[in-house]
Amino acid sequence: MKSNLKFLCFSALMILSFLSYSQVDQIKLNPEKVKKFIPYMEFKHGGVDYFPAWKENNKLQYAKEMWYYTESFYIKRNYLNEGIVLNEEIIDVTRFESQRKENEETIVTLPGFKDVLVLIPAKNLIYKP
C-alpha cells in the first residue's frame, strides 16, 4: 500500500513537471525584446548576481514574467503630431498597470512623446504582477 502511494505521488509529480515544461515552450518570447527588458527582471529578482540562478530554478515563472514585460503592451507610433520617439526600453509596464482595462486596449500618453503606450486587455494577460 505504501509503495503504491509513493508511486502515485511520483507519477503525479512527473506529469506536473512535463506540463509545466510544455507551458514554457508555449510561451513565445521575442529574443530582441528579451534583451531590452532583462534589466527589469534582474532588478526584480536580486540583481545580476542572483538572477541567473532564479531564472534556472523558475523557468515557467521566468517565461510568464518576461512575457509580461515584453508582450503585455506595444508602442503605437506617431499617434500625436508632436513629440519625440518613445524608446520602448524605458517602459516599466508595471507603472501603468492600474490603468489597464479588463476587456479593451488602453492608450497611455506620455508627456513629450509622439508615440503612445498601448496596454493589451487584462483578460489576455498570461501573467499579472
N, C-alpha and C positions, 0 to 999 in steps of 0.2 A: 504494500500500500504506500509506504513511504517513498519507495523508488519511483512508483507511478506518479506521485505528486511532484517529485523532483523533475522527472522527465517532462511532465505537463508544463511546469513553470519554465524550464529551459526552452521548450518548444515555443511557448508564448513570447519569451524574450527574443528568440531568434526571429520570429515573424515580425515583431515590432521593429527590430533593428533593420530588417530588409525593407520594411515600409518606410521608415524614416530615411534610409539611404536613397530610395527611389524618389522620395519627395525632393531631396536635394537636387537630383538630376532634372526634375521637372521645373525647377525654378531657374529660368534662363537669365543670366547676368551678362550685360554688355561689358567686355573687358576694358574698353576705353573709359566708360563711366566708373567702373570699379576703381581704376587708378585715380580718378578725380576725387572720389568720395571716401577712399580708405582712411584719410586722416580723421574723419568723424568717427569711424568705427574704432580706430586706435585710441582716440581720446576717451571714448565711452568705455572701453574695456581695458583700462590700465596702462595705456601708452605703448610705445614701440617695444618695450621690454617684455610686457606681459601679453600683448595682443596675439602674437603668433601661437602661443600655447592655447589661449582661449579659442582661437579660430579652429585649431586642430581638434580640440575636445568638444566643440559645439558646432559641428558642420551645418546642421539644419538651421539652427538659430542664426548662425552667420549668414547663410543664404537668405533667410527671411529678412533680417535686418538690412543687409546690403541691398536687397531688392527694394526695400522701403526708401533708403537713401538715394537710390538711382532711378527708380521707376514709378514712384508714387506721385510724381509731378513731371511736368515738362515746361519748356520755355516757349512762349508764343512770341515770335519775332515781329518787330515793327508794329506793335499794337497801337502805340502812341506816335504822334508825329515828331515829337522832340524828345531828346534824352540820349544817353549813351547805351551801348550794347551791354546787356546783362550777361556776365560770365557765370554759368551755372555752378561752377566750383565754389562760389562764395555762398551758396544756398545751404543753410541748415534747415531742412524742411520741417524739423520738429518745432521751430519757432512759429510756424504758420498753422500748426495742427488744429488749433482752436477755431480756425476759420473754415476748415474743411466741411463740406456738406455731405450728407448721407447718400443722396441719390443723384446728385449732379455735380459737374465740374465747378470749381471755384476759381475765379480770376483774382489774383492778388497783384495790385500795382505797387511798385516800389519807387519812392521818390527819386527823380533824377534819371530813371531808366526808361527807354522807349519800349523795351520788351517787358512782358509780364510773366508771372509765375502762374501756372495752371495746375491746381491740385485735382487729382482724379477723385471720383466719389469714394467715400468711406466704405461703401458696400463692396468695392472692388479691391480693397487692400487685403494682402495676404499676411500682413504684419501691422500691428498698431502699437506704437510706443506707450 
